[in-house]
Amino acid sequence: MKKYSNIIIVLLVLLIIGSAFILIHNSIRKNEVAVNSDYYTGFVSRVQKLDDTLSQISEVGSNGEIEQMFDVYTSIFLVNDRLTLIKENTKNFSDNLDVLINDFLIFRNEYGYLVKDQLKGNLADSEVRIKVVKQIKLFLKGLPEEYHDSKEFSDQFSAAAKHIKPLLHLNF
């Protein structure tokens, strides 16, 4: 009888330790998902602001065009900052995050050249502006509404990121 009671005690101790481990692991995982979700929400908000700013530029005449283009350029910087924050402060976010960060850096530089040309008095090509507006709208529309720790989220995020690729060569 004593032999069975020792086995039962050992099993109970192992069960308690295993349960504690699972609870701690789930708690940590839930916290990671919450952090990822918060950073993703901030990122989407920044992309929406960029889209809004781009919409305003198409409504403005030549008077405020330079200021509006500079506002877009600033919004692109802020999107880049959000992407960097996601990379530095989240875990297991998306496999293609580094690619998107790089693409937005290139896009930022390309758009910077357009702003520079505008400041020199060269009018920005309306086709280029239309392309930028279109691609950012497609990117925003393709982004998942909220963060989920799933393959579907990662796939949808990666598909949306492909809409930035056409913006990497604005000055040709």
Residue frames relative to the residue before (quaternion, step in Angstrom):
aa qw qx qy qz dx dy dz
M 1.0000 0.0000 0.0000 0.0000 0.00 0.00 0.00
K 0.6398 0.5279 -0.3164 0.4603 3.57 1.05 -0.83
K 0.6078 0.5649 -0.3420 0.4411 3.57 1.07 -0.75
Y 0.6834 0.4817 -0.2814 0.4709 3.59 0.94 -0.88
S 0.6515 0.5130 -0.3265 0.4536 3.57 0.99 -0.74
N 0.6191 0.5249 -0.3422 0.4734 3.63 1.07 -0.63
I 0.6446 0.5093 -0.3155 0.4749 3.58 0.99 -0.84
I 0.6528 0.5115 -0.3070 0.4669 3.59 0.96 -0.86
I 0.6447 0.5120 -0.3192 0.4694 3.61 0.98 -0.81
V 0.6503 0.5057 -0.3139 0.4720 3.59 0.92 -0.87
L 0.6583 0.5055 -0.3093 0.4642 3.59 0.92 -0.87
L 0.6467 0.5146 -0.3154 0.4664 3.59 0.99 -0.81
V 0.6433 0.5101 -0.3192 0.4732 3.58 0.96 -0.84
L 0.6609 0.4967 -0.3051 0.4726 3.60 0.94 -0.87
L 0.6389 0.5252 -0.3147 0.4657 3.57 1.03 -0.80
I 0.6535 0.5012 -0.3044 0.4787 3.60 0.98 -0.83
I 0.6567 0.4960 -0.3096 0.4763 3.59 0.93 -0.86
G 0.6595 0.5065 -0.3045 0.4645 3.60 0.92 -0.85
S 0.6540 0.5068 -0.3091 0.4690 3.57 0.97 -0.84
A 0.6429 0.5149 -0.3192 0.4686 3.58 0.98 -0.83
F 0.6402 0.5235 -0.3199 0.4624 3.57 0.97 -0.85
I 0.6655 0.4973 -0.3002 0.4687 3.61 0.90 -0.91
L 0.6535 0.5126 -0.3148 0.4595 3.61 0.94 -0.83
I 0.6592 0.4964 -0.3022 0.4772 3.58 0.95 -0.87
H 0.6533 0.5150 -0.3097 0.4605 3.58 0.92 -0.90
N 0.6687 0.4940 -0.2990 0.4684 3.60 0.91 -0.88
S 0.6370 0.5272 -0.3245 0.4593 3.57 1.02 -0.77
I 0.6547 0.4992 -0.3042 0.4793 3.58 0.94 -0.89
R 0.6635 0.5123 -0.2982 0.4566 3.59 0.92 -0.91
K 0.6421 0.5180 -0.3148 0.4693 3.57 1.01 -0.85
N 0.6410 0.5165 -0.3135 0.4734 3.59 1.03 -0.78
E 0.6372 0.5220 -0.3239 0.4655 3.62 0.97 -0.82
V 0.6540 0.5045 -0.3107 0.4704 3.58 0.94 -0.87
A 0.6461 0.5179 -0.3225 0.4586 3.61 0.97 -0.80
V 0.6477 0.5024 -0.3122 0.4801 3.59 0.98 -0.85
N 0.6497 0.5107 -0.3170 0.4654 3.60 0.89 -0.92
S 0.6531 0.5260 -0.3072 0.4499 3.56 0.97 -0.88
D 0.6536 0.5142 -0.3154 0.4571 3.59 0.93 -0.85
Y 0.6820 0.4720 -0.2924 0.4760 3.59 0.88 -0.89
Y 0.6370 0.5216 -0.3301 0.4618 3.59 1.01 -0.75
T 0.6325 0.5299 -0.3302 0.4583 3.59 0.97 -0.81
G 0.6449 0.5128 -0.3078 0.4759 3.60 1.00 -0.79
F 0.6373 0.5260 -0.3167 0.4656 3.55 1.04 -0.79
V 0.6669 0.4915 -0.3031 0.4709 3.59 0.85 -0.96
S 0.6199 0.5447 -0.3354 0.4543 3.58 1.03 -0.75
R 0.6551 0.5056 -0.3001 0.4745 3.58 1.00 -0.83
V 0.6463 0.4989 -0.3235 0.4782 3.60 0.98 -0.78
Q 0.6255 0.5234 -0.3363 0.4709 3.61 1.04 -0.72
K 0.6359 0.5147 -0.3218 0.4767 3.60 1.03 -0.77
L 0.6236 0.5217 -0.3321 0.4783 3.59 1.01 -0.76
D 0.6502 0.5111 -0.3085 0.4699 3.58 0.93 -0.88
D 0.6472 0.5125 -0.3139 0.4690 3.60 0.96 -0.85
T 0.6601 0.5054 -0.3039 0.4652 3.57 0.95 -0.88
L 0.6402 0.5095 -0.3203 0.4775 3.58 1.02 -0.77
S 0.6246 0.5337 -0.3373 0.4596 3.59 1.02 -0.72
Q 0.6496 0.5211 -0.3138 0.4561 3.57 1.02 -0.75
I 0.6357 0.5452 -0.3405 0.4275 3.58 1.00 -0.75
S 0.6609 0.4995 -0.3223 0.4581 3.59 1.02 -0.66
E 0.6650 0.4962 -0.2993 0.4711 3.59 1.23 -0.41
V 0.6484 0.5408 -0.3088 0.4379 3.59 1.20 -0.46
G 0.4354 -0.6749 0.5299 0.2723 3.54 -1.09 0.71
S 0.7618 -0.3933 0.2549 0.4472 3.56 -1.26 -0.11
N 0.5225 0.6599 -0.4163 0.3440 3.62 1.17 -0.42
G 0.8205 0.2272 -0.0996 0.5150 3.57 0.72 -1.03
E 0.3240 0.7988 -0.4670 0.1972 3.55 1.25 0.23
I 0.6581 0.5096 -0.3212 0.4516 3.58 0.92 -0.86
E 0.6579 0.5067 -0.3118 0.4618 3.57 0.92 -0.88
Q 0.6605 0.5062 -0.3046 0.4634 3.56 0.96 -0.87
M 0.6427 0.5084 -0.3288 0.4695 3.58 0.97 -0.79
F 0.6425 0.5060 -0.3257 0.4745 3.58 1.02 -0.75
D 0.6137 0.5355 -0.3433 0.4678 3.61 1.08 -0.69
V 0.6309 0.5131 -0.3277 0.4810 3.59 1.02 -0.79
Y 0.6402 0.5313 -0.3163 0.4559 3.56 0.94 -0.94
T 0.6518 0.5022 -0.3037 0.4803 3.60 0.98 -0.84
S 0.6431 0.5199 -0.3202 0.4621 3.59 0.99 -0.80
I 0.6180 0.5308 -0.3417 0.4686 3.58 1.06 -0.72
F 0.6160 0.5356 -0.3375 0.4688 3.60 1.02 -0.78
L 0.6855 0.4926 -0.2908 0.4504 3.58 0.89 -0.94
V 0.6028 0.5236 -0.3577 0.4844 3.60 1.11 -0.60
N 0.6316 0.5288 -0.3229 0.4660 3.58 1.01 -0.84
D 0.6437 0.5206 -0.3204 0.4604 3.57 0.97 -0.85
R 0.6481 0.5153 -0.3174 0.4623 3.60 0.96 -0.83
L 0.6415 0.5148 -0.3264 0.4657 3.57 0.98 -0.79
T 0.6444 0.5129 -0.3141 0.4723 3.57 1.01 -0.81
L 0.6340 0.5215 -0.3274 0.4679 3.60 1.00 -0.79
I 0.6247 0.5254 -0.3391 0.4677 3.58 0.99 -0.79
K 0.6754 0.5030 -0.3029 0.4463 3.58 0.84 -0.96
E 0.7361 0.4516 -0.2399 0.4435 3.58 0.87 -0.94
N 0.8075 0.3386 -0.1322 0.4646 3.59 1.04 -0.71
T 0.6978 0.4215 -0.2845 0.5045 3.58 1.20 0.08
K 0.2842 -0.7276 0.5966 0.1841 3.50 -1.34 0.30
N 0.8565 0.0973 -0.0826 0.5002 3.54 -1.15 0.72
F 0.2223 0.8156 -0.5126 0.1502 3.60 0.92 0.81
S 0.7268 -0.3096 0.2502 0.5597 3.58 0.43 -1.17
D 0.5469 -0.6423 0.4310 0.3204 3.53 -1.04 0.77
N 0.7413 0.4302 -0.2173 0.4671 3.59 1.06 -0.73
L 0.3268 0.7722 -0.4947 0.2286 3.60 1.19 0.28
D 0.6492 0.5190 -0.3230 0.4525 3.61 0.93 -0.83
V 0.6356 0.5234 -0.3249 0.4653 3.58 1.02 -0.78
L 0.6674 0.4935 -0.3023 0.4687 3.59 0.93 -0.88
I 0.6163 0.5316 -0.3449 0.4676 3.60 1.00 -0.75
N 0.6681 0.4953 -0.2956 0.4700 3.58 0.89 -0.91
D 0.6552 0.5153 -0.3111 0.4566 3.59 0.94 -0.87
F 0.6701 0.4816 -0.3072 0.4741 3.59 0.96 -0.80
L 0.6062 0.5361 -0.3600 0.4643 3.60 1.08 -0.58
I 0.6551 0.4904 -0.3079 0.4854 3.58 0.95 -0.84
F 0.6392 0.5188 -0.3197 0.4691 3.59 0.95 -0.89
R 0.6327 0.5335 -0.3298 0.4541 3.58 0.96 -0.84
N 0.6678 0.4918 -0.2992 0.4718 3.58 0.93 -0.87
E 0.6471 0.5174 -0.3163 0.4622 3.58 0.95 -0.87
Y 0.6750 0.4729 -0.2984 0.4813 3.59 0.91 -0.87
G 0.5884 0.5759 -0.3573 0.4410 3.59 1.11 -0.62
Y 0.6390 0.5113 -0.3261 0.4731 3.59 1.03 -0.73
L 0.6211 0.5291 -0.3404 0.4673 3.59 1.07 -0.68
V 0.6433 0.5068 -0.3169 0.4784 3.58 0.98 -0.84
K 0.6389 0.5285 -0.3209 0.4578 3.58 0.96 -0.86
D 0.6533 0.5010 -0.3139 0.4729 3.59 0.92 -0.86
Q 0.6334 0.5311 -0.3248 0.4596 3.57 1.02 -0.83
L 0.6581 0.5064 -0.3077 0.4646 3.58 0.98 -0.83
K 0.6548 0.5013 -0.3048 0.4764 3.60 1.12 -0.61
G 0.6084 -0.5761 0.3524 0.4168 3.57 1.26 -0.12
N 0.5319 0.5949 -0.4266 0.4256 3.57 1.24 -0.01
L 0.4020 -0.7231 0.5024 0.2513 3.59 -0.72 0.98
A 0.4683 -0.6641 0.5084 0.2848 3.52 -1.01 0.83
D 0.5131 -0.6440 0.4815 0.3003 3.53 -1.02 0.84
S 0.4281 -0.7226 0.4771 0.2586 3.58 -0.69 1.07
E 0.6005 0.5582 -0.3645 0.4416 3.62 1.10 -0.56
V 0.6323 0.5189 -0.3271 0.4733 3.56 1.05 -0.75
R 0.6552 0.5049 -0.3154 0.4651 3.58 0.92 -0.86
I 0.6419 0.5142 -0.3210 0.4696 3.58 0.97 -0.82
K 0.6358 0.5296 -0.3221 0.4599 3.58 1.02 -0.82
V 0.6477 0.5145 -0.3176 0.4636 3.59 0.95 -0.87
V 0.6565 0.5054 -0.3124 0.4647 3.58 0.87 -0.95
K 0.6690 0.5150 -0.2999 0.4441 3.58 0.87 -0.97
Q 0.7049 0.4730 -0.2792 0.4488 3.59 0.79 -0.98
I 0.6466 0.4982 -0.3324 0.4724 3.60 0.99 -0.74
K 0.6245 0.5219 -0.3384 0.4724 3.61 1.03 -0.72
L 0.6523 0.5011 -0.3133 0.4746 3.60 0.96 -0.83
F 0.6314 0.5336 -0.3226 0.4610 3.57 1.01 -0.84
L 0.6841 0.4861 -0.2815 0.4653 3.57 0.85 -1.02
K 0.6603 0.5097 -0.3038 0.4602 3.57 0.95 -0.87
G 0.6962 0.4915 -0.2667 0.4502 3.58 1.06 -0.75
L 0.5567 0.6180 -0.3954 0.3895 3.58 1.19 -0.41
P 0.5136 -0.6119 0.4910 0.3474 3.58 -1.04 0.69
E 0.5692 -0.6247 0.4145 0.3377 3.57 -1.06 0.74
E 0.8013 -0.0181 0.0263 0.5974 3.56 1.00 -0.78
Y 0.6067 -0.5872 0.4098 0.3452 3.51 -1.28 0.48
H 0.0381 0.7428 -0.6681 0.0203 3.51 -1.15 0.82
D 0.3974 -0.6929 0.5465 0.2518 3.54 -1.04 0.74
S 0.4464 0.6760 -0.4583 0.3657 3.54 0.32 1.29
K 0.6214 -0.5304 0.4288 0.3856 3.51 -1.30 0.34
E 0.6125 0.5590 -0.3481 0.4372 3.59 1.05 -0.74
F 0.6339 0.5147 -0.3288 0.4744 3.59 0.98 -0.83
S 0.6727 0.5065 -0.2949 0.4517 3.56 0.83 -1.00
D 0.6577 0.5042 -0.3087 0.4668 3.59 0.96 -0.84
Q 0.6734 0.4847 -0.2988 0.4714 3.58 0.92 -0.89
F 0.6255 0.5304 -0.3262 0.4701 3.60 1.03 -0.78
S 0.6688 0.4972 -0.2925 0.4689 3.59 0.94 -0.89
A 0.6392 0.5180 -0.3239 0.4671 3.59 1.01 -0.78
A 0.6501 0.5021 -0.3170 0.4741 3.58 0.98 -0.80
A 0.6355 0.5554 -0.3282 0.4242 3.59 0.99 -0.83
K 0.5899 0.5896 -0.3671 0.4117 3.60 1.12 -0.53
H 0.5857 0.5862 -0.3703 0.4198 3.60 1.20 -0.37
I 0.6001 0.5504 -0.3630 0.4529 3.60 1.25 -0.21
K 0.5187 0.6778 -0.4023 0.3311 3.62 1.12 -0.58
P 0.6830 0.4827 -0.3306 0.4372 3.68 0.80 -0.78
L 0.6418 0.5397 -0.3231 0.4387 3.60 1.21 -0.31
L 0.5240 0.6753 -0.3909 0.3416 3.57 1.27 -0.05
H 0.7630 0.2787 -0.1536 0.5626 3.58 1.25 -0.27
L 0.0927 0.8453 -0.5181 0.0919 3.59 0.71 1.06
N 0.7445 0.4666 -0.2179 0.4248 3.57 1.04 -0.71
F 0.5446 0.6083 -0.4187 0.3976 3.58 1.12 0.49
